[in-house]
């Protein structure tokens, strides 16, 4: 089992968690009250009760979990499932509404474990159905992300006049594509004249196809290491993209070893589901750590219990102020990464740093097999398996969006030192950074030296406090082992720090990746998303193709001036036009303080050949110091040549929306 759980710190933590999740969960109820009985019910306003963007008619249906006889208005938490077939039985043809001889797949009923647990502690939970959206994802370029967000807000609107819930204290959980859906809901909510108080967002086994960052809201990403559906663990971008130096809300990411994609939802679990269901991990059943024949793989009962602990714990911590629950997310375990709003950043390691001795530090990003060329930074690894590198895997629609720049440390002797000065008098509880071993090197180790103002120091071996520099398990044929930055966390005994040093005195040679060195104290922070400026891009007017080079201008605006510099990535999305005519664009837009309007030009290269009109889209992603409002815009090039229309065989990549036979969607 050491290959799966590593050495002491992680194994001890795992034993503690399994002890908790396999027993009755205890804890303090919301506002310090005793636990409650739970009442469940459902509401169903019809299969086509509401019109969503694009003319999609959707059901308004949900399962409700309520605390029995709980006084006053209670915090409201909404669950959103992901992509799955909408109907089962009959002729097997997918449609919405379902045919008379079919039944809707009740994916929304699959979250009883966290729903009941939260209701026991005083929260009202609604788990909503999104079958109509799942049958209409092909009508939108973003795979229904905006539709899911609007559906979430439509359900919150239903509860607006209820005396049972507090819509100023709201949490959202979204599973799979539902993870991006609840992010979209939170962003759209911020643009409303009277937004709901969404304070906590939990993407579960999430996709990240559109790379929309979510600053200013508490975020916890929960991911199963044995996810055979979103097998590249691309949801990691939601944590990476939300990192910001001045974010007042906490961010955390939990990697749950042994968990797959589907079993968090009992209606996607064989033996529990009403409709057909599968185990999404379809690789070798004998391969550690994820094969179904291995002891390291979680059973469905264990996985649902673990999901119950983390989902309920996160909302009880943020919405209910239960600090004891916050210990699940403070980074005590290396598979839990956290960024507290109460912190002092020492180095993000996305910029060059100085070293001494036989040690070099190189800022790098990604791998040559999937990043655009030329790339501004060197590649961190030459490995050609993108599924093994969640931080750098490209997003489905926007493959050129920048991925995190970090630092690779490489040494050939035991005298290497990287020294970072500390310039703060404030006292913090811990020193943390993220680290990972190079996938082509054996396990590494470093000494972290903490130096105070009197010149005294304390040395801590990374291996004594973390398994971050031990390679994660798995078979390369299964897209494993993953290279993930995990937490190194050192409690501070020295309060008057002068410097931190990373020293290579434990191995003769090595290479590792590092990021985000900081002093911090765990904190719930506060919600500030509604205070951030919003960025939008407007549709461009159609233009004639012509016979030479011209441009389509898109206008990008901030809804108000900002005192800070604001940046956002712009890219021709999911490319659907002939790139010989509509030239692909990938660029960064920068708003200086006070600026509110920018123009982005997409080059059009005309010709004299009669061809179809060219429809294309421009998308915005990963803003800094702002959030996206309307992130998608359309452009159109009208062909003006005469003669028979030439429809050349398409030889450029065009994204397709997977329409598979179950909850699995292979990375989407």
Residue pairs with C-beta under 8 A, 6 or more apart in sequence:
1 11
1 295
1 296
2 11
3 288
3 289
3 473
4 257
4 258
4 288
4 289
4 296
4 473
5 11
5 14
5 257
5 467
6 467
6 470
7 463
7 467
7 470
9 333
9 334
9 465
9 466
9 467
10 333
10 334
10 335
10 466
10 467
13 332
13 333
13 335
14 257
14 333
17 306
17 309
18 302
18 306
20 309
21 302
21 305
21 306
21 308
21 309
22 302
22 305
25 117
25 308
25 309
25 312
27 121
27 316
27 322
27 324
27 325
28 121
28 322
28 324
29 35
29 36
29 120
29 121
29 122
30 70
30 74
30 75
30 121
30 122
30 123
30 316
30 319
30 320
30 322
31 122
31 320
33 70
33 122
35 120
35 121
36 67
36 68
36 69
36 70
36 119
36 120
36 121
36 122
37 67
37 68
37 69
37 120
38 65
38 66
38 67
38 68
38 116
38 119
38 120
39 65
39 66
39 67
39 68
39 119
40 63
40 64
40 65
40 66
40 115
40 116
41 63
41 64
41 66
42 61
42 62
42 63
42 64
43 60
43 61
43 62
43 64
43 158
44 59
44 60
44 61
45 59
45 60
45 61
46 59
46 60
47 57
47 59
47 96
47 97
47 98
47 104
47 132
48 57
48 58
48 59
48 97
48 132
49 57
49 58
49 59
49 60
50 57
50 58
50 60
50 151
50 154
51 57
51 58
52 58
52 132
52 133
52 147
52 150
52 151
52 154
53 140
53 146
53 147
53 150
54 136
54 139
54 140
54 147
56 132
56 133
56 136
56 139
56 147
57 132
58 130
58 132
58 133
58 147
58 151
58 154
59 104
59 129
59 131
59 132
60 154
60 155
60 158
61 108
61 128
61 129
62 108
62 126
62 127
62 128
62 129
62 155
63 108
63 109
63 115
63 126
63 127
64 124
64 125
64 126
64 127
65 112
65 115
65 116
65 118
65 119
65 124
65 125
65 126
65 127
66 74
66 119
66 124
66 125
66 164
67 74
67 119
67 120
67 121
67 122
67 123
67 124
70 122
73 163
73 164
73 165
73 166
74 122
74 123
74 124
74 164
74 165
74 166
75 122
75 123
75 124
75 165
75 166
75 169
75 170
75 171
75 315
75 319
75 320
76 123
76 124
76 125
76 126
76 156
76 159
76 165
76 166
76 167
76 169
76 170
76 171
77 118
77 123
77 124
77 125
77 126
77 170
77 171
77 172
77 173
77 315
77 319
78 125
78 126
78 127
78 128
78 152
78 155
78 156
78 170
78 171
78 172
78 173
78 182
79 108
79 111
79 114
79 115
79 125
79 126
79 127
79 128
79 173
79 174
79 175
80 127
80 128
80 130
80 148
80 151
80 152
80 172
80 173
80 174
80 175
80 178
80 181
80 182
81 107
81 108
81 110
81 111
81 127
81 128
81 129
81 130
81 175
81 176
81 178
81 265
82 107
82 174
82 175
82 176
82 177
82 178
82 179
82 205
82 207
82 663
83 134
83 137
83 143
83 176
83 177
83 658
83 663
83 665
83 668
84 105
84 107
84 131
84 134
84 268
84 662
84 663
85 94
85 105
85 134
85 275
85 661
85 662
86 94
86 95
86 96
86 98
86 104
86 105
86 131
86 132
86 134
86 135
87 94
87 95
87 96
87 98
87 99
87 102
87 103
87 104
87 105
87 131
88 102
88 103
88 105
88 275
88 276
89 101
89 102
89 103
90 98
90 99
90 100
90 101
90 102
91 99
91 101
91 102
93 99
94 135
94 659
95 135
96 131
96 132
96 135
96 136
98 104
103 274
103 275
104 129
104 131
105 131
105 267
105 274
105 275
106 129
106 267
106 274
106 275
107 129
107 130
107 131
107 265
107 267
107 268
107 663
108 127
108 128
108 129
108 130
108 267
109 127
109 266
109 267
109 274
110 127
110 265
110 266
110 267
110 268
110 269
110 273
111 127
111 173
111 175
111 264
111 265
111 266
112 266
113 266
113 304
113 305
113 307
113 308
114 125
114 173
114 307
114 308
114 311
114 312
115 125
115 127
117 308
117 311
117 312
118 125
118 311
118 312
118 315
118 316
119 125
121 312
121 316
121 320
122 320
123 315
123 316
123 319
123 320
124 164
124 165
126 155
126 159
128 151
128 152
128 155
130 148
130 151
130 178
130 181
133 144
133 147
133 148
133 151
134 144
136 144
136 147
137 143
137 144
137 147
137 657
138 657
138 659
140 146
140 147
141 397
141 573
141 574
141 576
141 617
141 632
141 655
142 209
142 210
142 397
142 632
143 177
143 207
143 209
143 396
143 397
143 657
143 668
144 177
144 181
145 177
145 180
145 181
145 184
145 209
145 210
145 212
146 184
146 188
146 632
148 174
148 177
148 178
148 180
148 181
148 182
148 184
148 185
149 181
149 182
149 183
149 184
149 185
149 186
149 187
149 188
150 185
150 188
151 181
152 172
152 181
152 182
152 184
152 185
153 185
153 188
153 189
153 192
153 196
156 167
156 170
156 189
156 196
159 165
159 167
160 167
166 197
167 196
167 197
168 196
168 197
169 197
169 199
169 319
170 196
170 197
170 198
170 199
170 200
170 319
171 198
171 199
171 200
171 201
171 202
171 314
171 315
171 318
171 319
172 182
172 185
172 186
172 198
172 200
172 201
172 202
173 182
173 201
173 202
173 203
173 204
173 311
173 315
174 180
174 181
174 182
174 183
174 201
174 202
174 203
174 204
174 206
175 204
175 205
175 206
175 264
175 265
176 204
176 205
176 206
176 207
176 229
176 230
176 261
176 663
176 665
177 206
177 207
177 209
177 665
177 668
178 203
178 204
178 206
179 203
179 204
179 205
179 206
179 207
179 208
179 221
179 235
179 238
180 203
180 206
180 207
180 208
180 209
180 210
180 212
182 201
182 202
182 203
183 201
183 203
183 212
183 214
183 238
184 212
185 198
186 198
186 201
186 214
186 217
186 529
187 212
187 214
187 627
187 628
187 629
189 195
189 196
189 198
190 529
190 530
190 532
190 534
190 627
190 629
191 534
191 629
195 530
197 527
198 217
198 527
198 529
199 217
199 218
199 318
199 319
199 527
200 217
200 218
200 219
200 220
200 314
200 315
200 318
200 319
201 214
201 217
201 218
201 219
201 220
202 219
202 220
202 221
202 222
202 311
202 314
202 315
203 219
203 221
203 222
203 235
203 238
204 222
204 264
204 307
204 311
205 222
205 223
205 224
205 227
205 229
205 230
205 235
205 261
205 264
206 221
206 223
206 230
206 235
206 238
207 230
207 234
207 235
207 396
207 665
207 667
207 668
208 234
208 235
208 236
208 237
208 238
208 241
208 395
209 234
209 395
209 396
209 397
209 398
209 668
210 395
210 397
210 398
210 619
210 621
210 631
211 237
211 241
211 395
211 398
211 401
211 569
211 621
211 622
212 241
212 621
212 622
212 628
212 631
213 241
213 242
213 621
213 622
213 623
213 624
213 627
213 628
214 238
214 241
214 242
214 529
214 627
215 242
215 244
215 247
215 249
215 528
215 529
215 532
215 627
216 247
216 248
216 249
216 527
216 528
216 529
216 530
216 531
216 532
216 627
217 249
217 527
217 529
218 249
218 250
218 251
218 314
218 318
218 524
218 525
218 527
219 238
219 239
219 242
219 249
219 250
219 251
219 252
220 251
220 252
220 253
220 254
220 310
220 314
220 329
221 235
221 236
221 238
221 239
221 252
221 253
221 254
222 254
222 256
222 307
222 310
222 311
223 233
223 235
223 236
223 253
223 254
223 255
223 256
224 256
224 258
224 259
224 260
224 261
224 264
224 303
225 233
225 255
225 256
225 257
225 258
225 259
225 289
225 290
225 472
225 482
226 257
226 258
226 259
226 260
226 281
226 289
226 290
226 297
226 298
227 233
227 259
227 260
227 261
227 280
227 281
228 260
228 261
228 279
228 280
228 281
228 282
228 283
228 290
228 664
229 260
229 261
229 262
229 280
229 663
229 664
229 665
229 666
229 667
230 261
230 665
230 667
230 668
231 387
231 479
231 666
231 667
232 386
232 387
232 390
232 393
232 479
232 667
233 390
233 393
233 482
233 484
234 390
234 393
234 395
234 667
235 390
236 253
236 390
236 391
236 484
237 390
237 391
237 393
237 395
237 403
239 251
239 252
239 253
239 337
240 391
240 403
240 404
241 622
242 251
243 251
243 339
243 516
244 624
244 625
245 345
245 348
247 339
247 341
247 525
247 528
248 341
248 525
248 526
248 527
248 528
249 341
249 525
249 526
249 527
249 528
249 529
250 318
250 329
250 338
250 339
250 340
250 341
250 522
250 523
250 524
250 525
251 338
251 339
252 314
252 329
252 331
252 336
252 337
252 338
252 339
253 336
253 337
253 338
254 310
254 328
254 329
254 335
254 336
255 335
255 336
255 484
255 486
256 298
256 303
256 306
256 310
256 335
257 289
257 296
257 335
258 289
258 290
258 296
258 297
258 298
258 302
258 303
259 298
259 303
259 306
259 307
260 279
260 280
260 281
260 290
260 297
260 298
260 303
261 280
261 281
261 663
261 664
262 268
262 269
262 277
262 278
262 279
262 280
262 663
262 664
263 269
263 279
263 298
263 300
263 303
263 304
264 303
264 304
264 307
265 663
266 272
266 273
266 300
266 304
267 273
267 274
267 275
267 277
268 277
268 278
268 662
268 663
269 277
269 300
269 304
270 277
270 278
270 279
271 300
272 300
276 662
277 662
277 663
278 662
278 663
278 664
279 292
280 663
280 664
281 290
281 291
281 292
281 297
283 290
283 291
283 475
283 477
283 478
284 291
284 475
284 477
284 478
285 291
285 292
285 293
285 294
286 293
286 294
287 294
287 474
287 475
287 477
287 478
288 294
288 296
288 473
288 474
288 475
289 296
289 297
289 473
289 474
290 296
290 297
290 474
290 478
290 480
291 297
296 473
298 306
309 328
310 328
312 325
313 325
313 328
313 329
314 325
314 328
314 329
316 322
316 325
317 323
317 325
317 326
317 328
317 329
317 524
318 524
321 524
323 524
326 522
326 524
327 522
328 336
329 336
329 338
330 336
330 338
330 340
330 522
331 337
331 338
331 430
331 432
331 487
331 489
332 489
333 487
334 466
334 467
334 468
334 486
334 487
334 488
334 489
335 486
335 487
336 487
337 434
337 485
337 486
337 487
338 432
338 487
338 522
339 516
339 518
339 520
340 520
340 521
340 522
340 523
340 525
341 523
341 525
341 526
342 428
342 520
342 521
342 522
342 523
342 525
343 428
343 518
343 519
343 520
343 521
344 422
344 424
344 426
344 428
344 518
344 519
344 520
345 516
345 517
345 518
346 420
346 422
346 500
346 517
346 518
346 519
347 353
347 420
347 517
348 515
348 516
348 517
349 361
349 363
349 406
349 407
349 514
349 515
349 516
349 517
350 363
350 404
350 405
350 406
350 407
350 515
351 363
352 361
352 363
353 361
353 407
353 418
353 420
354 361
354 418
354 419
355 361
355 409
355 416
355 417
355 418
356 415
356 416
356 417
356 419
357 411
357 413
357 415
357 416
357 417
357 504
358 411
358 412
358 413
358 414
358 415
358 416
358 504
359 409
359 410
359 411
359 413
359 415
359 416
359 417
359 418
359 504
360 409
360 410
360 411
361 407
361 408
361 409
361 418
362 378
362 407
362 408
362 410
363 377
363 378
363 405
363 406
363 407
363 408
364 377
364 378
364 379
364 380
364 405
364 406
364 407
364 408
364 513
365 371
365 375
365 377
365 378
365 379
365 380
365 392
365 402
365 403
365 404
365 405
365 406
366 375
366 379
366 380
366 389
366 392
366 403
367 379
367 380
367 381
367 382
367 383
367 384
367 386
367 389
367 392
368 375
368 379
368 382
368 384
369 383
369 384
369 385
369 386
370 386
370 392
370 393
370 394
370 399
371 379
371 392
371 394
371 403
372 399
372 400
372 586
377 405
380 392
380 406
380 408
380 513
381 389
381 438
381 439
381 440
381 483
383 389
383 439
383 440
385 476
385 479
386 392
386 393
386 394
387 393
387 479
387 667
388 439
388 476
388 479
388 480
388 481
388 482
388 483
389 482
389 483
390 482
390 484
391 403
391 404
391 406
391 483
391 484
391 485
392 403
392 404
393 403
394 400
394 401
394 403
395 401
395 621
396 574
396 655
396 667
396 668
397 573
397 574
397 619
397 655
398 569
398 571
398 573
398 574
398 619
398 621
400 571
400 586
401 569
401 571
401 586
401 621
401 622
402 569
402 588
402 622
404 515
406 485
406 513
406 514
406 515
407 513
407 514
407 515
408 438
408 511
408 512
408 513
409 416
409 418
409 502
409 504
409 510
409 511
409 512
409 513
409 514
410 510
410 511
411 504
411 507
411 509
411 510
411 511
412 508
412 509
413 504
413 508
413 509
414 504
414 505
414 506
414 507
414 508
415 504
415 505
416 503
416 504
417 501
417 502
417 503
417 504
418 501
418 502
418 503
419 499
419 500
419 501
420 499
420 500
420 501
420 517
421 498
421 499
422 497
422 498
422 499
422 500
422 519
424 519
427 495
428 492
428 519
428 520
428 521
429 491
429 492
429 520
429 521
429 522
430 489
430 490
430 491
430 492
430 519
430 520
430 521
431 448
431 450
431 489
431 490
431 492
431 500
431 517
431 518
431 519
432 487
432 488
432 489
432 490
432 516
432 517
432 518
432 520
433 487
433 488
433 514
433 515
433 516
433 517
433 518
434 468
434 485
434 486
434 487
434 488
434 514
434 515
434 516
435 462
435 466
435 468
435 469
435 485
435 486
435 488
435 512
435 513
435 514
435 515
436 468
436 469
436 483
436 484
436 485
436 486
436 512
436 513
437 443
437 444
437 469
437 470
437 471
437 483
437 511
437 512
437 513
438 444
438 510
438 511
438 512
438 513
439 471
439 481
439 483
441 510
441 511
441 512
442 471
443 469
443 470
443 471
444 469
444 507
444 510
444 511
444 512
445 461
445 462
445 463
445 469
445 506
445 507
445 510
446 461
446 462
446 469
446 502
446 503
446 504
446 506
446 512
447 459
447 460
447 461
447 462
447 501
447 502
447 503
447 504
447 505
447 506
448 459
448 460
448 461
448 462
448 488
448 490
448 500
448 501
448 502
448 503
449 457
449 458
449 459
449 460
449 500
449 501
449 502
449 503
450 457
450 458
450 459
450 460
450 490
450 492
450 494
450 497
450 500
451 457
451 494
451 497
451 498
451 499
451 500
451 501
452 494
452 495
452 496
452 497
452 498
453 496
453 497
453 498
454 496
456 494
458 493
458 494
459 503
460 490
461 506
462 468
462 469
462 488
463 469
463 470
463 506
465 488
465 489
465 490
466 486
466 487
466 488
466 489
467 486
468 485
468 486
468 487
468 488
469 512
471 481
472 480
472 481
472 482
472 483
472 484
473 480
473 481
474 480
474 481
474 482
483 513
485 513
485 515
485 516
492 519
497 519
500 517
502 514
504 510
529 627
532 625
532 626
532 627
533 558
533 559
533 560
533 561
533 562
533 566
533 625
533 626
533 627
534 558
534 559
534 626
534 627
534 628
534 629
535 556
535 557
535 558
535 559
535 566
535 568
535 620
535 623
535 626
535 627
535 628
535 629
535 631
536 556
536 557
536 559
536 620
536 628
536 629
536 630
536 631
537 554
537 555
537 556
537 557
537 570
537 600
537 618
537 619
537 620
537 630
537 631
537 632
537 633
538 554
538 555
538 556
538 557
538 630
538 633
539 633
539 634
539 635
540 552
540 553
540 554
540 602
540 618
540 633
540 634
540 635
540 636
542 635
542 636
542 637
542 638
543 550
543 552
543 604
543 636
543 637
543 638
544 637
544 638
544 640
545 581
545 604
545 606
545 607
545 614
545 637
545 638
545 639
545 640
545 641
546 604
546 606
546 640
547 606
547 607
547 608
548 605
548 606
549 603
549 604
549 605
549 606
550 603
550 604
550 606
551 601
551 602
551 603
551 604
552 582
552 601
552 602
552 604
552 635
552 637
553 599
553 600
553 601
554 570
554 599
554 600
554 601
554 602
554 618
554 633
554 635
555 597
555 598
555 599
555 600
556 568
556 570
556 589
556 597
556 598
556 599
556 600
556 620
557 596
557 597
557 598
558 566
558 591
558 595
558 596
558 597
558 626
559 596
559 629
560 596
561 593
561 594
561 595
561 596
562 591
562 593
562 594
562 625
562 626
563 593
564 593
564 625
565 590
565 591
565 592
565 593
565 624
565 625
566 590
566 591
566 623
566 624
566 625
566 626
567 588
567 589
567 590
567 591
567 623
567 624
567 625
568 588
568 589
568 620
568 621
568 622
568 623
568 624
568 626
568 628
569 586
569 587
569 588
569 589
569 620
569 621
569 622
569 623
570 585
570 586
570 587
570 588
570 589
570 600
570 618
570 619
570 620
571 585
571 586
571 587
571 618
571 619
571 621
572 582
572 584
572 585
572 586
572 602
572 616
572 617
572 618
572 619
573 617
573 618
573 619
573 632
574 617
574 654
574 655
575 584
575 616
575 652
575 653
575 654
575 655
576 615
576 616
576 617
576 654
576 655
577 614
577 615
577 616
577 637
578 611
578 614
578 648
578 652
579 652
580 605
580 607
581 604
581 605
581 606
581 607
581 611
581 614
581 637
582 602
582 603
582 604
582 614
582 616
582 635
582 637
583 602
583 603
583 604
583 605
585 600
585 602
585 603
585 618
587 600
589 598
589 600
591 598
600 618
602 616
602 618
602 635
604 637
607 641
608 641
609 641
609 646
610 639
610 641
610 642
610 643
610 644
610 645
610 646
611 639
611 641
611 645
611 646
611 647
611 648
612 639
612 645
612 647
613 636
613 637
613 638
613 639
614 636
614 637
614 639
615 634
615 635
615 636
616 634
616 635
616 636
616 637
617 632
617 633
617 634
617 635
618 632
618 633
618 634
618 635
619 631
619 632
619 633
620 628
620 631
620 632
621 628
621 631
639 645
657 668
658 665
658 666
658 668
660 666
